[in-house]
Amino acid sequence: MPNKLISLIENVLTTDSNLSFDHKELAPFMVGTEGLEYFDNKKRALMAVITLTQSTEIKALLDLANQCAHDGELAFSLYPISTGKNWGYGTSQPTGLTQNIILLDLSKLNTICDFDAELGLLTIEPGVTQQQLSDYLHVNNHDYMVPVTGAGPDCSILANAIERGYGITPYTDHFSAVTSIKGYWANGRPYQSAVNELDASNDKFVDKTFKWGVGPYLDGLFTQSNLGIVSQMTIRLAKKKADFTSFFIQIKDDEMLEKAVPLIRQVLQDYEGIVGSINLMDQRRLLSMFATPPQGDDTHKVMSDKKIKKLAKELQAPSWTIVGSIYGSTGVVSAVKKEINAIFKKIPCKRIYSNSLLILFANKVFDNLPSWLINSVAPLTIIADQLDSFSKGKEIMLGKPNKVALKLAYWRHKNAEVFDSEALSPGKDGCGLLWYAPLVTMKADKMREYVDFIRETCPKFNIEPFITFTNLKHDCVDSTIPIVFDLSNPQAVTDAHNCLKTLVEEGLKKGFVPYRLNIDQQQWLLNKDSDFWQTVNQLKSSLDPNNILSQGRYNPN
């Protein structure tokens, strides 16, 4: 990095912020779960990392980047990250391939700026994590839920919403819960809504209560784009209800899928706002939560049908498991529980509720058993693990972040058993993980077609066909297929990428369209000449005329 550029950058930073171009400090940001260090035989690289401590420095750096854009010696681009835990989609690596990228680390912009406990409106900076918010709500005795995700406690709330993520708590669609955004366009111009600009009061609070503002809706341009940087966001939090229960509906027969789908749809339609999103997991996906991960040569092999049958018998894993939650007053929860029971009595299944006497009794018994006894008797160990996962799953549904879902990323890690379950970090620990996350029409025949497609395609590349459907609305289903592989095995990495590419290309022909793309897919899949992306490029030319922000991110070149 030229000394003149170093001086220019340091002049706009506060004393607490940090500029580093030391290789040892840059290296951790280039480690991901995806095996995406190269694209089209070109190596992704960083020139430097800037860790900010003041949000006003964002504008100063954008202005500087634009000023230097036409100087061959000083030109650089910025690539912002919140916490860099975007596992499976790029982790903290930049999308672009140029050699003058400066990573903008916003993780220390972690102020909870405001919380209105009466209305449940939270205003935060990019670095605020699920755990930080959980601690804040607990310490201040606020009865609200964190919008948790399976990515875990250390991940940014703001970044997940900007990427249009979702969870299983009542406000499932996280960007839908965003009511207000402040930030900067790439050209350095500050952004706030027209409502905020028109409001002549001292607190300008009304902007935080109304998502759509006045005039064209521009907040959405900050999502899945490279047009600007969000410095502050207001999001609605769901209030804890008086009562709650989670439900687990187990279906032994795989052929019952077609009959289960309309029942799930009925529950989502009839009890919208009371029942959160519903997950539908197949047998292999459930086994990945409880079975011992493969070891040695088996880390690049699909489990045989014989092994699946054996494990399913040992762990009592059904063909399909439906997981959901009911929120409301005690009377509402009791009534809806009875209604769901009645709905699912139409098919052969087993129904388990977290507030049932059986579960409460089992937890009490195991809490009083000595650990040496549980660990020495295999059936007790299995039950204890299931109760623990059951409990942690319930915590997530109540808005309490934990790392229970991160275990999946370690399925084919050669040293999976070594890691502490409370300190999991897939990128740092060398896990191999990619995601195929297409939208699937919520019709039984289409979902069966999709299941057959996944089960036929993944094993061809030695990828375990783990299937989860997340039913966000009665008509909207997203399926998440974790492509888990041994990152230390070059052949496994190649197979994983070929598997994902085949799933995407063949899936598009069947109407299975990904709602979210990793940094590699954003380059080869999106067509820059299509009407949509030409429009995006027109916006880019206006808001980022010098192309200094997040080059290539959801913007094919």
Sequence and secondary structure as in RCSB ss.txt:
>XXXX:A:sequence
MPNKLISLIENVLTTDSNLSFDHKELAPFMVGTEGLEYFDNKKRALMAVITLTQSTEIKALLDLANQCAHDGELA
FSLYPISTGKNWGYGTSQPTGLTQNIILLDLSKLNTICDFDAELGLLTIEPGVTQQQLSDYLHVNNHDYMVPVTG
AGPDCSILANAIERGYGITPYTDHFSAVTSIKGYWANGRPYQSAVNELDASNDKFVDKTFKWGVGPYLDGLFTQS
NLGIVSQMTIRLAKKKADFTSFFIQIKDDEMLEKAVPLIRQVLQDYEGIVGSINLMDQRRLLSMFATPPQGDDTH
KVMSDKKIKKLAKELQAPSWTIVGSIYGSTGVVSAVKKEINAIFKKIPCKRIYSNSLLILFANKVFDNLPSWLIN
SVAPLTIIADQLDSFSKGKEIMLGKPNKVALKLAYWRHKNAEVFDSEALSPGKDGCGLLWYAPLVTMKADKMREY
VDFIRETCPKFNIEPFITFTNLKHDCVDSTIPIVFDLSNPQAVTDAHNCLKTLVEEGLKKGFVPYRLNIDQQQWL
LNKDSDFWQTVNQLKSSLDPNNILSQGRYNPN
>XXXX:A:secstr
  HHHHHHHHHHS TT EEE  HHHHGGGG  SS  SEETTEE   SEEEE S THHHHHHHHHHHHHTT TTT 
 EEEEESSS BTTTTBT  S   S EEEEE TT   EEEEETTTTEEEE TT BHHHHHHHHHHTT  B     T
T TTSBHHHHHHTT B SSSS BTTTTEEEEEEEETTS EE  HHHHH  SSS GGGGG SS SSS  GGGGTTS
SSEEEEEEEEE  B  SEEEEEEEEE  GGGHHHHHHHHHHHHHHTBTTB  EEEEEHHHHHHHHS    GGGGG
S   HHHHHHHHHHHT  SEEEEEEEEE HHHHHHHHHHHHHHHTTSS EEEETTSHHHHHHHHHHHTS HHHHH
HSHHHHHHHHHHHHHHHHHHHHTT   SGGGGGGGTT TTGGGS TTS  TTTTT EEEEE EEEES HHHHHHH
HHHHHHHGGGGT     EEEEEETTEEEEEEEEEE TT HHHHHHHHHHHHHHHHHHHHTT EESS  TTHHHHT
S TTSHHHHHHHHHHHHH TT  BSTTTT   
